[in-house]
Amino acid sequence: MTDEARTTLTIYRRPGCHLCDDAELLLRDELAQRARAGLAPIDVEHVDISTDAVLEARYRRRIPVFVIGETESELVTSARQVREFLEQAAPRP
């Protein structure tokens, strides 16, 4: 897979958000499982909503929010949610 074709997952979060920290740990575990299964890697981009008034207004009570393309999942707080989001947004070939 070329760099242009790589999938990017954006995490909308803010500093000090324990739910966000927990969601990132769950995501790391799921991405490691996908890597062991030979699936293409997913790049992770972090966006601090506290630095942008528009993002803060949009996501304030919904973080952590995971986004790949047009697929979005809010209040990601469980391994099941992470897995289901990845299956929907970055399905296995």
C-alpha positions in Angstrom: 0.0 0.0 0.0 1.4 3.4 -0.9 1.5 6.3 1.5 -1.2 8.1 -0.5 -3.6 5.2 0.1 -3.0 5.0 3.8 -6.0 5.4 6.1 -6.0 8.1 8.7 -8.0 8.0 11.8 -8.6 11.4 13.5 -9.2 11.6 17.2 -10.9 14.7 18.5 -10.0 15.2 22.1 -8.7 17.7 24.7 -5.8 17.5 27.2 -6.7 16.0 30.5 -9.6 14.0 29.1 -9.4 10.6 30.8 -12.0 9.1 28.5 -9.8 10.2 25.6 -6.7 8.6 27.1 -8.6 5.4 27.7 -10.0 5.4 24.2 -6.5 5.8 22.8 -5.3 2.8 24.7 -8.2 0.7 23.4 -7.4 1.9 19.9 -3.7 1.0 20.2 -4.7 -2.5 21.3 -7.1 -2.9 18.4 -4.6 -1.6 15.9 -2.0 -4.0 17.2 -4.4 -6.9 16.7 -5.1 -5.7 13.1 -1.3 -5.5 12.4 -0.9 -9.0 13.7 -3.6 -10.1 11.3 -1.6 -8.6 8.5 -4.0 -5.7 7.8 -2.8 -2.4 6.5 -1.7 0.1 9.1 -3.9 3.1 10.1 -2.3 6.4 10.8 -3.6 8.3 13.9 -3.9 12.0 14.0 -4.8 13.9 17.2 -6.8 17.1 17.2 -7.0 19.2 20.3 -10.5 20.7 20.2 -9.6 23.3 23.0 -7.5 25.2 20.4 -10.4 25.8 18.0 -13.7 27.4 19.1 -15.6 25.8 16.2 -14.3 22.3 17.1 -14.9 23.0 20.8 -18.5 23.9 20.1 -19.1 20.9 17.9 -17.4 18.2 20.0 -17.4 19.5 23.5 -19.7 16.9 25.1 -19.0 14.1 22.5 -15.2 13.4 22.9 -13.5 11.2 22.3 -14.6 11.3 18.7 -13.0 9.0 16.1 -13.3 9.9 12.4 -12.2 8.1 9.3 -13.4 9.8 6.1 -17.1 10.4 6.5 -17.5 7.8 9.3 -17.6 9.3 12.8 -18.1 7.7 16.2 -18.6 9.8 19.4 -18.0 9.0 23.0 -15.8 6.0 22.2 -15.4 4.3 25.6 -15.2 0.6 25.0 -13.2 -1.9 23.0 -16.4 -3.0 21.3 -17.0 0.5 20.0 -13.4 0.8 18.7 -13.7 -2.6 17.0 -17.1 -1.8 15.4 -15.9 1.6 14.3 -12.8 0.2 12.6 -14.9 -2.6 11.0 -17.3 0.0 9.6 -14.8 2.7 8.6 -11.7 0.6 7.6 -13.1 -2.9 6.8 -10.9 -5.8 6.3 -10.4 -6.6 2.6 
